[in-house]
Amino acid sequence: DSIELQKQFQAKIEADIKIEPKDWMPDDYRKTLIRQITQHAHSEIVGMLPEGNWITRAPNLRRKAVLLAKVQDEAGHGLYLYSAAETLGADREESIDDMHTGKAKYSSIFNYPTLSWADMGAIGWLVDGAAIMNQVPLCRTSYGPYARAMVRVCKEESFHQRQGYEIMTTLANGTPIQKEMAQDALNRFWWPALMMFGPSDANSKHTAQSMAWKIKRHTNDELRQKFVDATVPQAHLIGLTIPDADLKFNEETGHWEFGEINWEEFYNVIKGNGPCNKKRIDDRRKAKENGMWVREAARAYADKQKERMKK
Ligand code: ACO
C-alpha cells in the first residue's frame, strides 16, 4: 500500500503536478519542506532588523517611505511562509521558539551589521538580488502552497532589488565620500551575499534529495554563479569594484569566475558566532515578549465577539 502511494507521489513529481496539503507525501518530504520553509520564514522576519535600524535615519522622506514599505513587505513574506508551513502541520509558535533557542536556522546574511546608509543600497541590491535568484525557481517548487507564496514574494523582491540598486547608483554618482560609502558597503556585503546560497554542492547535504523531489530546482553553486554573472556587470555599470582579486571573465564559458569563499566564516556564522547573531535573537525574543499583551488583548476581544455571536 505504502509502496503504491510512494509510486503515485513520485509520478506526480515527475509530471510536475503540485503536491497539495491533503495529498499523501513521504515523511521526509514533509520534514524537509517544514525545515526549509520555516528557515525561510525566520529569515524574512530577522531580515527586518538590519534595515529597520535605518528607518528613522533615512536621508529624506521618499527614501524613508520606500524603506518602510520594503521592511513591511518582509514581514508579509514571513507571514505567508509560516502559513505555508502550517499547511504541513508545523506549529507556528513552536517554530518561532526553535529559532529563539538556536535550534532552527535563518539566513547567515542577517548576522552582519548595517553601519551606514549605503548598506540599505547594498542590501537591496545584493541581498534581495540573491534572494530573487534563489526564489524565482521556487515558484516552480513541487509543493503547491510554497510555490504560490513565492510568486508574490518575488514580485515584491524585484522592487526591493531595484530600490537598492537605485540607492547605490545615486551614491556612486554622488560626491567622492558618497561613492566611497557605496564601495565600502559593497566590500562588506559581497562575500556574505555569495554565502546566502549555502555550502558548495560538494558539501550540501540536502541538495540531491531536494532536487529529486523538485523542492529545489537548481543547486546552490548553480544559483551562486547566476547571481555573480548578473551582478558583476551591474557593479561595473555604476563604477564600483567587486572586492575579489581573482574575479575574471571566461570568454569561452561566458561566466565570471570568482575567488574562494571563506567557508570558515560561513560555518562560524551559521553556528551562531557571527557579528550580530546574539543581538538579532535577543531583539526577536524581546519583540515576542513585548507583543504579548497585544496578542492577549486580540484573543480576549475575539473570544468576546464569539460569545456575542452566540446570543
Ligand atoms: N544561512 C544559514 N543556514 C544555511 C545557509 C545560509 N545561507 N545555507 C545553508 N544553510 C544551512 C541549511 O539550512 C542546512 O542546515 P540544516 O541541515 O541544519 O537544516 C545546512 O546549512 C546545509 O545546507 P544545504 O544542504 O545546502 O541546505 P538546503 O538544501 O536547505 O539549501 C538553501 C539551503 C539554498 C538556503 C535552501 O534552504 C533554500 O533555498 N531556502 C529557501 C530560501 C531562503 O531561505 N532564503 C532566505 C534568505 S533570503 C531572504 O529572506 C530575503
Boltz pocket constraint, residues with backbone or C-beta under 6 A from the ligand:
constraints:
  - pocket:
      binder: B
      contacts: [[A, 35], [A, 36], [A, 39], [A, 40], [A, 41], [A, 43], [A, 44], [A, 47], [A, 105], [A, 106], [A, 107], [A, 108], [A, 109], [A, 127], [A, 128], [A, 131], [A, 134], [A, 195], [A, 196], [A, 197], [A, 198], [A, 199], [A, 203], [A, 204], [A, 205], [A, 206], [A, 207], [A, 210], [A, 216], [A, 220], [A, 270]]
      max_distance: 6.0
